[in-house]
């Protein structure tokens, strides 16, 4: 009781003069105006003030950092990209720091719901959830080579010229869609519009994409299990490539392609038809995606990494290894 009296004292001079303590005749401190009394209202007010003063300031309370982050989100940058760019651009300023996890929590926090910041994220989901897998069905593709038979070097991404393939479908009633190819090392995206999701249209689109790429830069590709890849052997024989197929319902085995498709959906959200989309417009979208820096590339762009790898291939072709035989 004595500790509470020291924390919050009540006097008639600083509270409503009409207030009377409960049954003052039984209080041992005397008349209600002659001594100190504990007031719950005063104690709560002091506790709130102390709590606000002792708390460590939140990162996003900084107006400067908040404005920079909001501008970057509206430009389509991911939380990880924002975190890395802040470290690079403001290396000597510790106040301009925020982790991607802290930023995601801030975006989905209740005070920011009115801003609807999740619309600037890659998927724009209402909640941060995990996907659950489904049971696999039997294969429907002839001459299907599973991803388990793919060389381990492809999975490490150390090699160049390995692609991931998929189809992005437009809204009905239009049957138009697009074929997407992503090189695994550089993350460079290629896309071409097709009239429908048939296997023949997909094979033609793949041929148009790969025919102008040097053979050493198009070794193989990994598809999902959609029936549009049923004629993969035609492309393999025409271009000398190999085709592997991911496990059913295992989209993480083709994560680079799924990520790039998500970037396309920022420009062409689900429910958008492709009937009025020209190939030139799609090329402009792909060009902007390929010119965006990525954290896992050391904040280089996919185009920059692609050009570096192509230059290495050209250098090897111009100066092949030769051996000199010494004779007596």
C-alpha positions, 0 to 999 in steps of 0.5 A: 500500500505504501508503494502505491501511495508513492507512485500515484498520490491524489490530492483535491487540488489536482482532481475533480473537487466533487470527487469523494473517496468511497466511505471516507469515515472509515479511512484511517488517514483522516478527512479526505482533504487532509491527506494523500489518497491512492487514485487509480486514474492518476496511477494509470496516467503516470504508468502510460507516460512511463511506458511510452517514454521507456519503449525503444522507438520502432523502426518505421516511426522514422518519417524519413525511412517510412517515406523511402520504404513506401516509395520503394514498395510502390515501385514494385520492390520486394521487402528483401530488395528494400533491405539490401538496397538500404544497406548499400545506399545508406551504409553509414546511416544506421537509422535507415535500416529495416529487415525484410521480416520486420517490413513484412510484419509492418505491412500486415499489421493492423495500423497499416490495413487502411493503406493496403500495402499488400497490393505492392507485394509479389502475391498480394495475399490478405494473409501470410500463409503456407501452401499445402501440397496435394497428392500426385496423379499419374504422368500424362506426357510421353517420354517424360524424364523426371527431375530426379534424372537431371544432373546435380550440377543443374540444381546448384545453378553453377552452370549456365544455359539451364531453363525453367518453363511454364505457361501463364494463362489469360482470363476466359473467354479468350484462350490466349496465353503466354509461354515463359522461359527463365534461365536458372543462373541469370534469372533472365526471363523470356516470354512469347504470346501463344494463341492457345494452350495446345501442345503444338502452339507451345512447341512453336513458341519454345522454338521461337524463343530458343532458336536465336540463343547460342547452343551453349546457352540453351542446354536443357529446360525443366517443365511442370506436368502440364499437357502443353509440354507433350510435344517436347521431343519436337523441340528437343530434336530441332534444337538439341536440348533436353527436357526434364519434368518436375514432380507433380505439385512441386512448384518449388522445383521451378522456383525461378520461373514461378517468381518471374511469372509472379512479376508478370502478374504485377503488370497483368493480374489474374483475371486479365485477358491477353486478347488485346496484348501485343508482343511488343507490349509483353516485350516491354514488360519483360524488359523492365523485369529483366532490368530490375536488380535482384538480391541473390544476384548481388543486386545486379540485374538479370540482363547484366548477369546474362550478358556476362555469361554470354561474354564468357561463352564467346571468349571460350569460343574465340580462344579454344584450348589447344595442345602442342605435341612435342616430338623428338 
